[in-house]
Amino acid sequence: MEVEISIPTRFSLNQNFPNHFNPVTSIQYAIANKQFVTLKVYDILGKEITTLVNENKEAGNYSVDFNAAELPSGVYIYQLSTADFTQIKKMILTK
């Protein structure tokens, strides 16, 4: 059996799923080449809540879960950053 492995050709940050969420959501992203990656979550005022990823990653597709059980309902921002790429998206925690 042959398995085809797809390596992304560009960086991307997908919308979290589910969105609206309570209390766990999944964030998927793609890295086109080996990079140091950070994925951080902020509240709507820009205060950093947590760092989900802070390490070197090989090219590939990734998924990380965010558990907001201890946080209040509201809009949160997540940001993916590498040396070549930064993207921001919003997510909504509804309790």
Secondary structure by P-SEA (a helix, b strand, c coil): cbbbbbbbcccccccccccccccbbbbbbccccccbbbbbbbcccccccccccccccccccbbbbbbcccccbbbbbbbbbcccbbbbbbbbbcc
